[in-house]
Amino acid sequence: MNQLENTSPPMLSFREALGFWSKLGWISFGGPAGQISIMHREIVERRRWLSEDHFLHALNFCMLLPGPEAQQLATYLGWRLHGVRGGIAAGVLFVLPSVFILLGLSWLYMEHGDVKWIAGIFYGLIPAVIAIVLRR
């Protein structure tokens, strides 16, 4: 057996994990680099739910698969922590808040994008996203 098979995640409640995945869904913007960075910092470094080796193994595997690696990684990590229901919850909560945010911002831009202070807010988001990605 290799080291990844011998390590088991610490006991954490499904409710605690749901809270994390929900929070991640609301704050995970900046593209896959920013999203993966947040997951690594929170899951490996801060909360120690998974080892560095296991996280990197999962990340490498997700990067080989076609499709969005951050979404796949979140789903896999949710599955690793709480089985099928954890994977489904992590996958849905990773994407769903972004859908609502994008719908709201799209509506705001289409309806009021010509208002100077609203246009300024949109221009102000650009450096915020860059800062989040560069933070890691």
Summary of the structure (lengths in Angstrom):
residues: 136
radius of gyration: 16.9
end to end distance: 32.9
largest distance: 61.6
contacts: 382
relative contact order: 0.14
helix: 82%
strand: 0%
